[in-house]
Amino acid sequence: MSAFTEQLGRAWQQNDSLVCVGLDPEIERFPEKIRAQPSPIFQFNRAIIDATADLVCAYKPQFAHYAAYEAEDQLERTIEYIHRTHSGIPVILDAKRGDIGNTAERYAIEAFERYGADAVTVNPYLGGDSLEPFLRHADRGVLILCRTSNPGAVDLQDLPVGGRPLYQVVAELAARRWNSRGNCLLVVGATYPRELAEVRALVGDMPLLVPGVGAQGGDVAQVVANGCTRAGTGLIISSSRAILYASAGEDFASAARAATTSLRAGINASRRSRAA
């Protein structure tokens, strides 16, 4: 078990939560008062974080939502703020990096040293040597794309490889070959509950990041039923837009808290029902 998975386990227990809030800023959707401030992304994120930190197991800033605004400095400030004020909550940088080894090492340095992320999402398409520069940071989490939540995932991830779909091959490689340091996780979309169950069966108790609830329509009860471990954990269930933009008014932070509370309650009700 890596330092990251231990930190995640503590957050699951401390906040009784499998909820991850995706910090995907869209400045045009911010309340006018926030848009008018210096560093509006950081100010928006800080309000969301302070409103939800006791309800979540992780935060997940999406890199493109900062780079598009030339706001990488506000991404750095956001991650530093979480670490300083809510140190028990891990931060997953959603960057989906994937490149040849020497370039991958630069990306790993960017994620773990420049931004200080506790974990990063990566694309396994180039194979194990492209993942190794991330994996050798044994205290950090490496979340490998496996079966993503978008409709076009079927174009490649379902292709048969030796009689099995490619996403199952990726899951087995992660569990049997790439996870020697105990810091691998997989990304499996909530919109494909059957595939989620198949991946869980292949990888045992490996944690899974599950995007796709909320705006994308993934069903919480099916995610819990098909993805939870026997201990009732093992999932990082991510929601972004449905929480961040629960209100367009100045009550956005309290609305985000209410949306996070509701999601956590729904997940925990499904966990209790599953355990009964």
Steps between C-alpha positions, in 0.01 A plus 500: 500500500637840404494824699229624264270203551550525877406868486195416290397230744517745790288751307239232423475423870533850645229657285295182448510589133584363157429839336762681293428858392639581158639853492431584135469880483305675227533870572197593291285297741632671814285752687576854388650591837758221467577577135587857596764397755872455440578126456131408460568129451688476827235701683224277360691182582580614853133563572404156362776328696414667829133412450560130427827385661329304779284313245752364249778246462689690226512801270573470129603813310489449122814646343349628173252717689794698636734495201225631271484815713880522540424445868753234596607724790146478638517121470820504707335726758193277513699184571720679753189632674349153533824361641538789745144528628355150448812285506321167534329531160703373201515692173482317167628701204285394205752548217474168309868510408658239272827520308835327450717452806717812511202727428285309748761572765458873432124460536549315830719782629236749390220317683681402818760771548370812327136456594548281807219261405456184704399305189463546125294343223695339215428339163643146459485494119881516463553206737673430827824688433300823457339444841817412689620861546177567691490168683851536638367785714389233742340738749265641235195350333487421127147473361501311172221551248322168456134534394410864470155656535466659153288337226796473262686276743359202310702593190825374653448378855258223398715366215562126541854400599547125528127455544462769767428871475802726526385660826519161671855455374590842646341406832697176521826668407443758772421238763767243409791693352488875556395505867820368654523809724133493597431846354285412197135592471266473202250739343167336412193702404173494694314489169612139441396306814541153346856578397563644846400167656729313260795722587436463872503122463836517320685737734381406848511786747692747278338845535301623203432860400147511363404815309166541328240546777314828507502682165594186303216297649678209666285317758638510854331182619641302207848645556497392863351158424750424225809682622528494878737261670378260767607760756257747343771731370734479198334782304570866433169615352555828322252775422595841362239715327204380707678620813696804380208656318213391722424872517604787276439753777700622794381197698710275272714368788206405722326346198816300427500380859136393472570313174803326652303408811226352283745298291678366807168406658392316186827312479494408869139382479602269216800380702276415796248325276779296339638399841160394636 
